[in-house]
Amino acid sequence: MKITVKYLDKPDAFKKWVTTAFTKDAENIVERLATLVEQAIKIHIMSTSRLPTGALADAFFKEQLSPTSWGIGDIATLNKNTPYWRHINYGSIAIGADWQHFLPKGFWNNGRWNENQAGYAGVKPKNPIQAHNYIEKTLVDLDIAIQKTLSEK
């Protein structure tokens, strides 16, 4: 059996309608995936940190680049607002951080080093930051979300 669909008004009208429908579907799907990725990376950051403040998680947000393209976590913005994002994701040793340095004057408060000119000088960190791999965990979540989305159709 052979089925043929013909749209008789204008030869290209049906093709244009199909293209528009698929493009709109793609825009909605990609935006939904961007939202899932944004939520996933924030969850991974907050759940892998011992004393999260939320500043790093808040630095990751979705941004529309074109109708079918979204980005999460602009590198320039992350470097400016949360320059420690690489340390936490990859771990200090993986990015070649030197742990033989002294911290700026300050003091420990609730597990965090707070810079303060009235604080202590000559303090060395004891342990490098361990890798949290929140980006890698989010990419796994994205792959699962893509497979789930593709199987819904």
C-alpha atoms as an extended CHARMM CRD file, in Angstrom:
* protein
*
       153  EXT
         1         1  MET       CA              0.0000000000        0.0000000000        0.0000000000  PROA      1               0.0000000000
         2         2  LYS       CA              1.2990000000        3.4770000000       -0.8580000000  PROA      2               0.0000000000
         3         3  ILE       CA              0.0280000000        6.6750000000        0.7550000000  PROA      3               0.0000000000
         4         4  THR       CA              0.6610000000       10.0110000000       -0.8690000000  PROA      4               0.0000000000
         5         5  VAL       CA              0.0080000000       13.3370000000        0.8010000000  PROA      5               0.0000000000
         6         6  LYS       CA             -0.6210000000       16.2450000000       -1.5140000000  PROA      6               0.0000000000
         7         7  TYR       CA             -1.2620000000       19.8010000000       -0.5830000000  PROA      7               0.0000000000
         8         8  LEU       CA             -2.9110000000       21.4120000000       -3.5690000000  PROA      8               0.0000000000
         9         9  ASP       CA             -2.9390000000       25.1460000000       -2.7330000000  PROA      9               0.0000000000
        10        10  LYS       CA              0.7250000000       25.8740000000       -3.4070000000  PROA      10              0.0000000000
        11        11  PRO       CA              3.4800000000       23.3530000000       -4.1640000000  PROA      11              0.0000000000
        12        12  ASP       CA              5.8240000000       24.5710000000       -1.4090000000  PROA      12              0.0000000000
        13        13  ALA       CA              3.1610000000       25.3500000000        1.2010000000  PROA      13              0.0000000000
        14        14  PHE       CA              3.1020000000       21.8430000000        2.6950000000  PROA      14              0.0000000000
        15        15  LYS       CA              6.9170000000       21.7000000000        2.8400000000  PROA      15              0.0000000000
        16        16  LYS       CA              6.9850000000       25.0880000000        4.5800000000  PROA      16              0.0000000000
        17        17  TRP       CA              4.3170000000       23.9830000000        7.0720000000  PROA      17              0.0000000000
        18        18  VAL       CA              6.2300000000       20.7750000000        7.9180000000  PROA      18              0.0000000000
        19        19  THR       CA              9.4960000000       22.6950000000        8.3130000000  PROA      19              0.0000000000
        20        20  THR       CA              7.8260000000       25.2590000000       10.5850000000  PROA      20              0.0000000000
        21        21  ALA       CA              6.2370000000       22.5280000000       12.7190000000  PROA      21              0.0000000000
        22        22  PHE       CA              9.5160000000       20.6350000000       13.1510000000  PROA      22              0.0000000000
        23        23  THR       CA             11.4610000000       23.8210000000       13.8780000000  PROA      23              0.0000000000
        24        24  LYS       CA              8.9830000000       24.8200000000       16.6020000000  PROA      24              0.0000000000
        25        25  ASP       CA              9.2360000000       21.3150000000       18.1040000000  PROA      25              0.0000000000
        26        26  ALA       CA             13.0480000000       21.5350000000       18.0380000000  PROA      26              0.0000000000
        27        27  GLU       CA             13.0050000000       24.9600000000       19.7330000000  PROA      27              0.0000000000
        28        28  ASN       CA             10.7600000000       23.6640000000       22.5150000000  PROA      28              0.0000000000
        29        29  ILE       CA             12.8040000000       20.4890000000       23.0110000000  PROA      29              0.0000000000
        30        30  VAL       CA             16.1360000000       22.3190000000       23.1440000000  PROA      30              0.0000000000
        31        31  GLU       CA             14.7790000000       24.8760000000       25.6150000000  PROA      31              0.0000000000
        32        32  ARG       CA             13.4230000000       22.0670000000       27.8060000000  PROA      32              0.0000000000
        33        33  LEU       CA             16.8280000000       20.3290000000       27.7220000000  PROA      33              0.0000000000
        34        34  ALA       CA             18.5450000000       23.6130000000       28.6600000000  PROA      34              0.0000000000
        35        35  THR       CA             16.2490000000       23.9520000000       31.6550000000  PROA      35              0.0000000000
        36        36  LEU       CA             17.0100000000       20.3710000000       32.7330000000  PROA      36              0.0000000000
        37        37  VAL       CA             20.7700000000       20.9720000000       32.4000000000  PROA      37              0.0000000000
        38        38  GLU       CA             20.5710000000       24.2150000000       34.3900000000  PROA      38              0.0000000000
        39        39  GLN       CA             18.6980000000       22.4420000000       37.1880000000  PROA      39              0.0000000000
        40        40  ALA       CA             21.0340000000       19.4260000000       37.1270000000  PROA      40              0.0000000000
        41        41  ILE       CA             24.2560000000       21.4260000000       37.3830000000  PROA      41              0.0000000000
        42        42  LYS       CA             22.8650000000       23.4670000000       40.2790000000  PROA      42              0.0000000000
        43        43  ILE       CA             21.8070000000       20.2930000000       42.1000000000  PROA      43              0.0000000000
        44        44  HSD       CA             25.2370000000       18.6790000000       41.5680000000  PROA      44              0.0000000000
        45        45  ILE       CA             27.0660000000       21.7760000000       42.8190000000  PROA      45              0.0000000000
        46        46  MET       CA             24.9050000000       22.1000000000       45.9230000000  PROA      46              0.0000000000
        47        47  SER       CA             24.9210000000       18.3860000000       46.7440000000  PROA      47              0.0000000000
        48        48  THR       CA             28.6790000000       17.8220000000       46.3570000000  PROA      48              0.0000000000
        49        49  SER       CA             29.8110000000       20.8310000000       48.3980000000  PROA      49              0.0000000000
        50        50  ARG       CA             30.2330000000       20.5210000000       52.1290000000  PROA      50              0.0000000000
        51        51  LEU       CA             29.1180000000       24.0770000000       52.9790000000  PROA      51              0.0000000000
        52        52  PRO       CA             27.5560000000       25.5160000000       49.8070000000  PROA      52              0.0000000000
        53        53  THR       CA             26.6590000000       29.1970000000       49.7230000000  PROA      53              0.0000000000
        54        54  GLY       CA             24.8010000000       28.9300000000       46.4180000000  PROA      54              0.0000000000
        55        55  ALA       CA             27.0080000000       31.5390000000       44.7060000000  PROA      55              0.0000000000
        56        56  LEU       CA             28.5870000000       29.0190000000       42.3400000000  PROA      56              0.0000000000
        57        57  ALA       CA             25.2690000000       27.3200000000       41.5610000000  PROA      57              0.0000000000
        58        58  ASP       CA             23.6750000000       30.6950000000       40.8280000000  PROA      58              0.0000000000
        59        59  ALA       CA             26.4960000000       31.5170000000       38.3900000000  PROA      59              0.0000000000
        60        60  PHE       CA             25.2610000000       28.7400000000       36.0820000000  PROA      60              0.0000000000
        61        61  PHE       CA             22.1590000000       29.8170000000       34.1970000000  PROA      61              0.0000000000
        62        62  LYS       CA             20.7130000000       29.0750000000       30.7900000000  PROA      62              0.0000000000
        63        63  GLU       CA             21.0600000000       31.6420000000       28.0410000000  PROA      63              0.0000000000
        64        64  GLN       CA             19.4540000000       31.5000000000       24.6070000000  PROA      64              0.0000000000
        65        65  LEU       CA             22.0080000000       31.9370000000       21.8130000000  PROA      65              0.0000000000
        66        66  SER       CA             19.6540000000       31.3290000000       18.8770000000  PROA      66              0.0000000000
        67        67  PRO       CA             16.1800000000       29.7840000000       18.4670000000  PROA      67              0.0000000000
        68        68  THR       CA             17.6140000000       26.2520000000       18.7120000000  PROA      68              0.0000000000
        69        69  SER       CA             20.8060000000       26.9070000000       20.6890000000  PROA      69              0.0000000000
        70        70  TRP       CA             21.2060000000       27.4350000000       24.4250000000  PROA      70              0.0000000000
        71        71  GLY       CA             24.2410000000       27.7260000000       26.6610000000  PROA      71              0.0000000000
        72        72  ILE       CA             24.6260000000       27.0780000000       30.3750000000  PROA      72              0.0000000000
        73        73  GLY       CA             27.5710000000       28.6370000000       32.2030000000  PROA      73              0.0000000000
        74        74  ASP       CA             29.2660000000       31.3250000000       30.1310000000  PROA      74              0.0000000000
        75        75  ILE       CA             33.0210000000       30.8800000000       30.6760000000  PROA      75              0.0000000000
        76        76  ALA       CA             33.8160000000       34.6220000000       30.6780000000  PROA      76              0.0000000000
        77        77  THR       CA             31.0600000000       35.3210000000       33.2050000000  PROA      77              0.0000000000
        78        78  LEU       CA             32.1370000000       32.3810000000       35.3850000000  PROA      78              0.0000000000
        79        79  ASN       CA             35.7770000000       33.5250000000       35.3050000000  PROA      79              0.0000000000
        80        80  LYS       CA             34.7340000000       37.0410000000       36.3180000000  PROA      80              0.0000000000
        81        81  ASN       CA             32.1090000000       36.2670000000       38.9840000000  PROA      81              0.0000000000
        82        82  THR       CA             33.2250000000       32.8770000000       40.3340000000  PROA      82              0.0000000000
        83        83  PRO       CA             36.8930000000       32.4040000000       39.3710000000  PROA      83              0.0000000000
        84        84  TYR       CA             37.1070000000       29.2890000000       41.5760000000  PROA      84              0.0000000000
        85        85  TRP       CA             34.6450000000       27.2720000000       39.4420000000  PROA      85              0.0000000000
        86        86  ARG       CA             37.4670000000       25.2690000000       37.7820000000  PROA      86              0.0000000000
        87        87  HSD       CA             39.0750000000       24.4350000000       41.1370000000  PROA      87              0.0000000000
        88        88  ILE       CA             35.8410000000       22.9880000000       42.4540000000  PROA      88              0.0000000000
        89        89  ASN       CA             34.8870000000       21.0560000000       39.3310000000  PROA      89              0.0000000000
        90        90  TYR       CA             38.2850000000       19.6250000000       38.3270000000  PROA      90              0.0000000000
        91        91  GLY       CA             40.0630000000       19.7510000000       41.6780000000  PROA      91              0.0000000000
        92        92  SER       CA             43.0890000000       21.8520000000       42.4630000000  PROA      92              0.0000000000
        93        93  ILE       CA             45.6790000000       19.2230000000       41.5310000000  PROA      93              0.0000000000
        94        94  ALA       CA             44.1060000000       18.6150000000       38.0950000000  PROA      94              0.0000000000
        95        95  ILE       CA             44.3900000000       22.2950000000       37.1580000000  PROA      95              0.0000000000
        96        96  GLY       CA             47.9570000000       22.5540000000       38.4600000000  PROA      96              0.0000000000
        97        97  ALA       CA             47.2600000000       24.7020000000       41.5130000000  PROA      97              0.0000000000
        98        98  ASP       CA             50.3220000000       25.2500000000       43.6890000000  PROA      98              0.0000000000
        99        99  TRP       CA             49.5840000000       24.2660000000       47.2870000000  PROA      99              0.0000000000
       100       100  GLN       CA             52.9200000000       25.4790000000       48.5860000000  PROA      100             0.0000000000
       101       101  HSD       CA             51.6830000000       29.0620000000       48.9090000000  PROA      101             0.0000000000
       102       102  PHE       CA             50.4880000000       31.0460000000       51.8930000000  PROA      102             0.0000000000
       103       103  LEU       CA             46.9270000000       32.2840000000       52.1640000000  PROA      103             0.0000000000
       104       104  PRO       CA             46.2800000000       36.0300000000       52.3090000000  PROA      104             0.0000000000
       105       105  LYS       CA             45.7970000000       37.4590000000       55.8060000000  PROA      105             0.0000000000
       106       106  GLY       CA             42.5230000000       36.2640000000       57.2700000000  PROA      106             0.0000000000
       107       107  PHE       CA             40.8830000000       33.6130000000       59.4220000000  PROA      107             0.0000000000
       108       108  TRP       CA             38.8010000000       30.4450000000       59.2260000000  PROA      108             0.0000000000
       109       109  ASN       CA             35.0860000000       30.9490000000       59.7640000000  PROA      109             0.0000000000
       110       110  ASN       CA             32.6280000000       28.0610000000       59.4820000000  PROA      110             0.0000000000
       111       111  GLY       CA             34.9990000000       26.0520000000       57.2830000000  PROA      111             0.0000000000
       112       112  ARG       CA             35.8750000000       28.9400000000       54.9420000000  PROA      112             0.0000000000
       113       113  TRP       CA             38.9050000000       31.2040000000       54.7210000000  PROA      113             0.0000000000
       114       114  ASN       CA             37.8600000000       34.8470000000       55.0390000000  PROA      114             0.0000000000
       115       115  GLU       CA             40.3850000000       37.4480000000       53.9830000000  PROA      115             0.0000000000
       116       116  ASN       CA             40.8260000000       40.1120000000       56.6590000000  PROA      116             0.0000000000
       117       117  GLN       CA             43.7850000000       42.4120000000       57.3030000000  PROA      117             0.0000000000
       118       118  ALA       CA             43.3190000000       41.9010000000       61.0510000000  PROA      118             0.0000000000
       119       119  GLY       CA             43.5090000000       38.1140000000       60.5980000000  PROA      119             0.0000000000
       120       120  TYR       CA             46.3480000000       35.6240000000       60.7150000000  PROA      120             0.0000000000
       121       121  ALA       CA             49.3090000000       35.6750000000       58.3180000000  PROA      121             0.0000000000
       122       122  GLY       CA             51.5500000000       32.8020000000       57.2250000000  PROA      122             0.0000000000
       123       123  VAL       CA             48.8170000000       30.1550000000       57.0040000000  PROA      123             0.0000000000
       124       124  LYS       CA             49.2330000000       27.3910000000       54.3980000000  PROA      124             0.0000000000
       125       125  PRO       CA             46.2920000000       25.3100000000       53.1700000000  PROA      125             0.0000000000
       126       126  LYS       CA             46.5880000000       21.6790000000       54.2630000000  PROA      126             0.0000000000
       127       127  ASN       CA             44.7280000000       19.8970000000       51.4780000000  PROA      127             0.0000000000
       128       128  PRO       CA             43.9720000000       20.7550000000       47.8800000000  PROA      128             0.0000000000
       129       129  ILE       CA             40.3370000000       20.9910000000       46.7940000000  PROA      129             0.0000000000
       130       130  GLN       CA             39.0530000000       17.6000000000       45.7090000000  PROA      130             0.0000000000
       131       131  ALA       CA             37.3490000000       17.3450000000       42.2920000000  PROA      131             0.0000000000
       132       132  HSD       CA             33.5610000000       17.5390000000       42.4930000000  PROA      132             0.0000000000
       133       133  ASN       CA             33.0720000000       16.7880000000       38.7680000000  PROA      133             0.0000000000
       134       134  TYR       CA             29.7380000000       18.5910000000       38.6510000000  PROA      134             0.0000000000
       135       135  ILE       CA             30.1430000000       19.3460000000       34.9290000000  PROA      135             0.0000000000
       136       136  GLU       CA             30.7960000000       15.6970000000       34.0860000000  PROA      136             0.0000000000
       137       137  LYS       CA             27.8400000000       14.5580000000       36.2040000000  PROA      137             0.0000000000
       138       138  THR       CA             25.6240000000       17.0910000000       34.4360000000  PROA      138             0.0000000000
       139       139  LEU       CA             26.7460000000       15.8380000000       31.0110000000  PROA      139             0.0000000000
       140       140  VAL       CA             25.6690000000       12.3190000000       32.0150000000  PROA      140             0.0000000000
       141       141  ASP       CA             22.2890000000       13.7360000000       33.0420000000  PROA      141             0.0000000000
       142       142  LEU       CA             22.0620000000       15.5700000000       29.6890000000  PROA      142             0.0000000000
       143       143  ASP       CA             22.7320000000       12.3680000000       27.7640000000  PROA      143             0.0000000000
       144       144  ILE       CA             19.9640000000       10.6110000000       29.7060000000  PROA      144             0.0000000000
       145       145  ALA       CA             17.5850000000       13.5400000000       29.1300000000  PROA      145             0.0000000000
       146       146  ILE       CA             18.3080000000       13.5240000000       25.3810000000  PROA      146             0.0000000000
       147       147  GLN       CA             17.6510000000        9.7850000000       25.1500000000  PROA      147             0.0000000000
       148       148  LYS       CA             14.4270000000       10.1910000000       27.1430000000  PROA      148             0.0000000000
       149       149  THR       CA             13.2950000000       13.0960000000       24.9550000000  PROA      149             0.0000000000
       150       150  LEU       CA             14.0260000000       11.1930000000       21.7560000000  PROA      150             0.0000000000
       151       151  SER       CA             12.0990000000        8.1730000000       22.9820000000  PROA      151             0.0000000000
       152       152  GLU       CA              8.9990000000       10.3000000000       23.7680000000  PROA      152             0.0000000000
       153       153  LYS       CA              8.2930000000       10.9440000000       20.0750000000  PROA      153             0.0000000000
